[in-house]
Structures are given as structure tokens and as C-alpha cells.
Amino acid sequence: MTAILSVLNFLRPLNTGLLAVGRWVGVFAIGLMVAAILIQVFFRYVLGSALPWPDEAARFCMLWMTGLMAPTAFRSGGFVAIDVMDNVLRGAAFHLLQLVLLAICLAVLIVGVQIGYKEVMGLGGRFATASLYVPTSLGFDEWYRVPRSWMMLSLLVGVALLILVNVELILERIVRLFGQGDRIPPRPGLTMGGAE
């Protein structure tokens, strides 16, 4: 149990820091997404001439926002869940059920990492976006076409963060299953949905 608690004591502050950075970048991505959509609405409906890049920029920001915010929601119990059995079971049976569900979730996330890696490194990642460019000089006279791999990297990063959170939750459940829940340090950060 001491080894599990040691890993948990290492993983908890690591996840807290990574998820905090992810939330800030996710909020920034939401702001950019809203700005891109407002620019497109103005140009399309006020000026009557739609721009080619805002839709793709908004999609890019939405993917990164989702990849970086989902682990925080998962950690704090913010995902939609059917908790009928949670309300019926108590004690060891409850923790065992949670452990089984988290193990299934981990298996799915491992497959998700493989898919994300293939999307980033595979054939699709070698292509560039249709209309997204970033400047490569301060004079804005040289531009680089954004590769699709940058967009798909959001899936890989998001699922990797979800795996870290999932492992933390599994370790917590193991400790609670053996009645050592009082030895778990409090989790800093957000709480939602009555998560422990």
C-alpha cells in the first residue's frame, strides 16, 4: 500500500499542474474560437464576403479546447454518468465496481492513444490544412501552412492526459478498497458532480 500511495503522491500534483495549464490553454482556445466565429459572421453577413480560414481556425481551437479540458472534467466527476448502481452499493462493493469501470475506461483510452498516434504520425498527418497559415516572420511576409498533425495532436495529448487521470483514479480506488482512504491526500482543484 505504501508503494501505491507513493505513486499517487507523485501523480496527484503532476496531474494538478498539467490540468491547470490545460485549463488555461483551453480557455484561451475558447476565446480564439469565439473571435474566429465572430469575424466570420461579420464578414459573411455584414460585408457579404466570407473568409476561408475562420471555420477551420474555430475547429482547430475547439479540438484543442476539448482535448485539454476533458481530463479536468473526468477527474472532477463532470462527465455524464449513469450512477444507479453507485447509489445502491456501499463500501467495498462500490469501490470494486468503480475500479472495474475505470479499468475498462483505461483499456479504451489505451486504444485511443494508439489511434491518436496513428492520426498524428500517419498519412493524414502529412497533409496540410486547407486554409490555416501561421506567420513565420515578424514582417508577416512569410507564412507556413498548418499541418493537420497539429490539429490531430489534440486527440493524442487529450487521451494521454485522460490516461494519467485514469491511473490516479484507479490508484485512489485501490487505496479506498483496502480501507486506507484517510491516507489519501486531498485533491486540489475543481470538484463537480459530487466527486470524491
N, C-alpha and C positions, 0 to 999 in steps of 0.2 A: 504493500500500500504506500510505503514511503516513496518508492520509485515513481509510482503513478502521480502522487502529489507533487513530486519534484518536477516532472514533465508538465503538469498542469500549472504549477507556479511559474514556469518558463513561458508556456504557451499563452497564458492569460494576458500578461502585459504586452506580449508581442502582438496578439490579435487586437488588443485595445488600441495600440498605436497605429497598426495598419488600417484598421477600420476607421479611426478618426481621420487619417489622411484621406482615405477613400470617400468619407462623407464630405469633406471639404472640396475635393476634386469633383465629386458628384454634384454638389450644389453649384459649383462653377459651370459644370456641363449643362445643368438645367438653365442657368442664366444665358449661356450661349445659345442653347436650343430655342429659348423663347425669343431672343433677339433675332435669330435667323428666321424664325417663323413670322415675326412682326415685319421684318424687312421684306420678306416675300409677299405678305399681304399688302403692304404699301405699294410695292412695285407692280403687283398683279392687278389690284383693284383700284388703286388711285391713279397710277401712271399708265396702266394698261399694257405693261411690258414686263412679263415675268422673267426673273433672273434664273440662270441654270443651276446655281450652286446652293441656295438656301435649303432646299428639300434634303439634299444629300448631307449637308452640314448638320441639319437638325437630327437626321437619322444617326449620324456618327456620334453626336453628343448623347442621344437617347441610349444607344448601346453602351457607351462608357458609363453613363449615369446608372443604368441598370446593373452592370457588372460590378460597380463599386458600392452600390447601396444595398444590393440583395444580401450580402453577408451580414450587414448590421441588422437587417430585418430578421434574418434567420437566427442570429444569436440572441436577439431580444424577444423572440416569440411573435414576431409581427406577420408571419405568413398565415394564410388562411389554413385552418385545420379542422378536422372532424375529431372532436375530443369527447365523444360519448364514453368510450372505454376509460379515458383518463378520469372522468368523474365517478366511475363505478369502482375502479381499482384503487387500492391504497397500499402503502408500504412497499415491500419488495416486489410485489406483482406489478405495481405501477412503474417502478424503476426498470424492471426487466422488460416490460412492454416498450418503454421509451428507448431502451438500449437496442432492442431488436429493430425498431423503426429507424433509429439513427444508423445502424449497421447497413440496412437496406439503402438508406439515403447515401451513405458513403460509397456503396457499390455503384450506384447511379452516377455519383459525382466523379468517380474514377473513370467511368466510360465518357463522361462529359469532358474531362481533361484531355482524353485521347482524341475526341472529336475536335476540340478547340485547337490542339496542337496540329492536327491534320489540316484544319482550315487556315491556320497561320502559315505553316510551312509547305502546304500542298500547292496544287496547281492554281486554285482560286486566289491564294495569297500573292501570287506573282503578278496578277493583273492590277492595274491602277483604277482608281475611282473615275467616274465619268466626268465630273466637273469640280472636284475639290483640288485646290492647289494651295501650297504654303510658300511664302516668300523665303528665298534663300540669301537675300542680300538686304541690307538696310535701306537701299535706294528703291526697293520694290521693282527692280528691273529684271530680276531672275526669279523664276518660280519653279517649284517642284511638285509634280503631280502625286497626290497622296496614294500610296499603295493600299489595296483592300486588306492586306495583312494587318495594317494599323487598326482598321475597324474590327477585324475578327479577333485581334488580340484582347479585346474587351471580354470575349467569351472565355478565353483561356485564363486571364487574370481573375475574372469573377468566380469561375469554378474553382481555381486554386485557393482563393480566399475562403470560399464556402467549405472546401475540404479542411482547411485549418480550423475553422469554426466548428465543423462537424466533429473533428478529433477532440477538440476541447470539450464539447458537449458529451461525447462518449466517455471521456475520462471522468467528467463530473458524475455521470450516471453510475459508472462503476464504483466510484467512491461512495455515492449515496446508497447504492445497492448493498454495500457492506456496512452500512450504518455509520459511516465516518463523515457524513455531510457537514458536521460542525467544524471539520478541519479544512474545509474548502474556503479559501479567502474570498471576500466579497468581490463581485464582478463590478468594476467601474463602468460607467457609461449609461446608455439608454436602456430602459426597460419598457416593454409593451406587452399587451395581451396577458398579463398575469404571469409572465415567465419567471421561473425561479433563478 
